[in-house]
């Protein structure tokens, strides 16, 4: 911390008071600098130096598209420090409830529409290989390492067939739009001016049109009724002027959700087992629920849902002994 404080002394914020804000799922740390009623955020990427250049690049793309991303006020790319506009402490997650979520989600959907107008040139491509790289995390980290199952050849083939079906549907929908990749209620800030502030976008790629939509509406940390989520998904379709039926669009949406939630089962398990971060364990049940309930809706994925149910039931029985 001494090093970052020495750098702050070289900036216009030398007489501000430094306090810790948070650390995220990566190894980035955040601090707040305060002077009277003025505040800014310090982002410390020194342990993830490679993420800094993408963050700066994507920030400019989003700002140019009219998205409310934080302005970069000072930067030290050598050591991995940025001073950013402060959106405050209010995450969308802390405001959402059954009476206001539709309004908040529609505002956030409007922000997705802006993001999808952002420049995507040179961003990494969310292609079939990467879709499968992410989904394969579930087999290794969730099924084999967290649940401690050794899958047989038939189960491995079923998983492979299912994941192929999922990526096929994902790739049928419009591609090549800006994808935030983690656009959910903890990465959406409600600013003091009641604007939607977008953060944590340095891993942006170009990919399927429903990715950020499903991240928002089928949030890993909060759940609303399926009927309402479908209505909001179709609101996005209409605002995006996509000429596709309700049934087809909702299948695109659901299969994109399957890809994301299958990946997340692996990531949350890996954060616990490899990185010793147990804060995401409590969120696995909702992610598993999304995955099983959605997979049961479609013939291509129904058998996979049965397998997940069987393996989790077996694990629960072992834990109860």
C-alpha positions in Angstrom: 0.0 0.0 0.0 3.0 2.3 0.6 3.8 2.2 -3.1 0.3 3.2 -4.2 0.3 6.0 -1.7 3.6 7.3 -3.0 2.2 7.4 -6.5 -1.0 9.2 -5.3 1.3 11.9 -3.9 2.4 12.7 -7.5 -1.2 13.3 -8.6 -3.7 16.1 -8.0 -5.2 13.9 -5.3 -2.2 14.0 -2.9 -4.2 15.6 -0.1 -7.1 13.1 -0.3 -7.6 10.4 2.4 -7.2 6.8 1.2 -9.6 4.1 2.4 -10.2 0.5 1.3 -13.3 -0.2 -0.8 -13.2 -3.8 -1.9 -11.4 -6.6 -3.8 -13.2 -8.5 -6.6 -13.2 -12.1 -7.8 -9.9 -11.4 -9.5 -6.8 -9.9 -7.8 -7.7 -6.3 -8.3 -8.2 -4.0 -5.3 -10.2 -0.8 -5.0 -9.7 2.2 -2.8 -11.5 5.5 -2.3 -9.8 8.8 -2.1 -11.9 11.4 -0.2 -11.6 15.2 0.4 -14.5 16.9 2.0 -17.4 15.9 -0.3 -15.2 14.9 -3.3 -14.4 11.3 -3.9 -12.6 9.3 -6.6 -11.7 5.6 -6.9 -8.3 4.0 -7.1 -8.0 0.7 -9.0 -5.0 -1.4 -8.1 -4.3 -3.9 -10.9 -0.6 -4.4 -9.9 -1.3 -8.2 -9.4 -3.1 -8.4 -12.7 -1.1 -6.0 -14.8 -2.2 -7.5 -18.1 -5.8 -6.5 -17.4 -5.0 -2.8 -17.2 -4.5 -2.0 -21.0 -7.8 -3.8 -21.9 -9.6 -1.9 -19.2 -8.4 1.4 -20.5 -9.2 0.4 -24.1 -12.7 -0.8 -23.3 -13.4 2.3 -21.2 -12.8 4.5 -24.2 -15.0 2.3 -26.4 -17.9 2.5 -24.0 -17.6 6.2 -23.4 -17.5 6.8 -27.1 -20.8 4.8 -27.4 -22.5 6.9 -24.7 -22.3 4.3 -22.0 -21.9 5.5 -18.4 -18.4 4.0 -17.8 -16.1 5.7 -15.3 -13.9 8.5 -16.6 -10.2 7.8 -16.2 -8.7 10.7 -14.3 -5.1 9.6 -13.7 -3.1 6.5 -14.8 0.1 4.7 -14.0 0.3 1.9 -16.5 3.8 0.8 -15.4 2.6 -0.1 -11.8 -1.0 -0.9 -12.7 -2.8 2.0 -11.0 -5.8 4.1 -12.2 -7.8 6.9 -10.6 -11.4 6.7 -11.7 -14.6 8.6 -11.5 -16.5 7.4 -8.4 -20.0 6.1 -9.0 -20.7 5.6 -5.2 -21.4 2.5 -3.2 -25.0 1.6 -4.4 -25.0 -1.6 -6.5 -28.1 -2.4 -8.4 -28.4 -5.7 -6.4 -29.0 -3.7 -3.2 -31.9 -1.8 -4.8 -33.7 -4.6 -6.7 -37.1 -5.8 -5.3 -40.3 -7.2 -6.7 -41.9 -3.8 -7.2 -39.0 -2.0 -9.0 -37.0 -4.6 -10.8 -38.8 -4.2 -14.2 -38.0 -0.5 -14.3 -34.4 -1.0 -13.2 -33.9 -3.9 -15.7 -35.4 -1.9 -18.6 -33.0 1.0 -17.8 -30.1 -1.6 -17.8 -31.4 -3.1 -21.0 -31.2 0.4 -22.6 -27.6 0.5 -21.5 -26.9 -2.9 -23.2 -28.3 -1.4 -26.4 -25.7 1.4 -26.1 -23.0 -1.1 -25.3 -23.9 -3.1 -28.4 -23.1 0.0 -30.5 -19.6 0.2 -29.1 -16.6 -0.4 -31.5 -15.6 -4.1 -31.5 -12.6 -4.0 -33.8 -9.7 -6.1 -32.4 -11.8 -7.4 -29.4 -11.4 -11.2 -28.9 -14.0 -13.3 -30.6 -16.5 -15.4 -28.6 -16.3 -18.3 -31.1 -17.2 -22.0 -30.7 -13.8 -22.9 -29.3 -14.1 -20.3 -26.6 -17.7 -21.1 -25.8 -16.5 -24.7 -25.2 -13.4 -23.7 -23.3 -15.7 -21.9 -20.8 -18.3 -24.7 -20.5 -15.6 -27.3 -20.0 -14.8 -25.7 -16.7 -17.9 -27.2 -15.3 -16.9 -30.8 -15.9 -13.4 -30.3 -14.4 -14.0 -28.0 -11.5 -17.7 -28.7 -10.5 -18.4 -32.3 -11.3 -15.0 -33.9 -11.0 -13.3 -31.7 -8.3 -16.1 -30.2 -6.2 -18.6 -33.0 -6.4 -15.8 -35.6 -6.6 -17.4 -37.7 -9.4 -15.5 -39.8 -11.9 -17.7 -39.7 -15.0 -18.1 -42.8 -17.1 -17.8 -42.8 -20.9 -21.5 -42.6 -21.4 -21.8 -39.6 -19.1 -18.9 -37.8 -20.8 -20.5 -38.4 -24.2 -23.8 -37.0 -23.0 -22.1 -33.9 -21.7 -20.2 -33.4 -25.0 -23.3 -33.9 -27.1 -25.2 -31.4 -24.9 -22.5 -28.7 -25.0 -22.3 -29.1 -28.8 -26.1 -28.5 -29.0 -25.8 -25.4 -26.8 -23.0 -23.8 -28.8 -24.9 -24.5 -32.0 -27.9 -22.5 -30.9 -25.8 -19.8 -29.4 -24.0 -19.3 -32.7 -27.3 -19.3 -34.7 -28.2 -15.9 -33.2 -26.7 -12.6 -34.4 -23.0 -12.3 -33.5 -20.3 -9.6 -33.6 -21.8 -7.3 -31.0 -19.9 -5.9 -28.0 -20.2 -8.3 -25.0 -19.4 -7.0 -21.5 -19.4 -10.6 -20.3 -20.3 -9.9 -16.7 -23.2 -7.5 -16.8 -25.2 -8.2 -13.7 -26.5 -6.5 -10.6 -23.1 -6.4 -8.8 -21.4 -4.7 -11.7 -24.1 -2.1 -12.3 -23.9 0.9 -10.0 -26.7 3.4 -9.4 -25.0 6.8 -9.3 -26.0 9.6 -7.0 -27.7 11.1 -10.2 -29.7 7.8 -10.5 -27.8 6.9 -13.7 -26.7 3.3 -14.6 -23.0 3.1 -14.1 -21.2 0.2 -15.8 -18.0 -1.3 -14.3 -15.8 -4.4 -14.5 -15.8 -4.7 -18.3 -12.1 -5.3 -19.0 -12.7 -8.8 -20.3 -15.1 -7.6 -23.1 -15.3 -9.6 -26.3 -17.4 -9.7 -29.4 -20.1 -12.3 -29.5 -23.8 -13.2 -29.3 -26.5 -10.6 -29.0 -28.2 -12.2 -25.9 -25.1 -12.7 -23.8 -25.3 -9.5 -21.7 -29.1 -9.7 -21.6 -29.0 -13.2 -20.0 -26.3 -12.0 -17.6 -28.6 -9.3 -16.4 -32.0 -11.1 -16.4 -30.8 -14.5 -15.1 -28.4 -13.0 -12.6 -26.4 -15.5 -10.6 -27.2 -13.5 -7.4 -30.9 -12.7 -7.6 -33.9 -14.3 -9.2 -37.3 -13.2 -10.5 -40.3 -15.0 -12.0 -39.7 -16.7 -15.3 -42.8 -15.0 -16.8 -41.4 -11.5 -16.0 -37.9 -12.4 -17.3 -39.4 -13.6 -20.6 -41.3 -10.4 -20.9 -38.1 -8.3 -20.3 -36.2 -10.5 -22.8 -38.8 -9.8 -25.5 -38.6 -6.1 -24.6 -35.0 -6.2 -25.5 -35.8 -8.0 -28.8 -38.3 -5.4 -29.7 -36.0 -2.5 -28.8 -33.2 -4.1 -30.9 -35.8 -4.5 -33.7 -34.9 -8.2 -34.2 -37.3 -9.9 -36.7 -37.6 -13.2 -34.9 -40.4 -15.1 -33.2 -40.9 -15.2 -29.4 -40.1 -18.9 -29.4 -36.9 -18.6 -31.3 -35.6 -15.6 -29.4 -36.4 -17.2 -26.0 -34.5 -20.3 -27.1 -31.5 -18.2 -28.1 -31.8 -16.5 -24.7 -32.1 -19.8 -22.8 -29.3 -21.5 -24.5 -27.0 -18.5 -24.0 -28.0 -18.7 -20.3 -27.1 -22.4 -20.3 -23.7 -21.6 -21.7 -23.1 -18.9 -19.1 -24.4 -20.8 -16.1 -22.6 -24.0 -17.0 -19.4 -21.9 -17.1 -20.2 -20.3 -13.8 -20.6 -23.6 -12.1 -17.0 -24.3 -13.0 -15.8 -20.8 -12.1 -17.4 -20.6 -8.7 -16.1 -24.0 -7.9 -12.6 -23.0 -9.0 -12.7 -19.8 -7.0 -13.3 -21.9 -3.9 -11.0 -24.9 -4.6 -8.0 -23.2 -6.3 -8.2 -19.5 -5.2 -9.5 -20.2 -1.6 -12.4 -17.8 -2.1 -15.5 -19.3 -0.6 -17.8 -16.3 -1.0 -19.3 -17.7 -4.2 -20.3 -21.1 -2.7 -23.6 -19.8 -1.5 -24.5 -18.7 -5.1 -24.0 -22.1 -6.7 -27.5 -23.4 -5.8 -29.2 -20.6 -7.8 -26.9 -21.2 -10.8 -27.6 -24.9 -10.6 -31.3 -24.2 -10.5 -31.2 -22.0 -13.6 -29.2 -24.7 -15.4 -31.4 -27.6 -14.6 -34.8 -25.8 -15.0 -33.7 -24.4 -18.4 -32.2 -27.6 -19.6 -35.4 -29.5 -18.8 -37.3 -27.2 -21.2 -35.6 -28.5 -24.4 -35.2 -31.9 -25.9 -31.5 -31.2 -26.8 -30.6 -30.7 -23.1 -33.2 -32.7 -21.1 -30.9 -35.7 -20.5 -28.2 -33.4 -19.3 -30.6 -32.0 -16.7 -31.4 -35.5 -15.5 -27.6 -36.2 -15.2 -27.1 -33.0 -13.1 -30.0 -33.9 -10.9 -28.7 -37.4 -10.4 -25.1 -36.4 -9.5 -26.2 -33.6 -7.1 -28.7 -35.9 -5.4 -26.0 -38.5 -5.0 -23.7 -35.9 -3.5 -26.3 -34.6 -1.1 -27.0 -38.2 0.1 -23.3 -38.7 0.7 -23.0 -35.5 2.6 -26.0 -36.4 4.8 -24.4 -39.7 5.9 
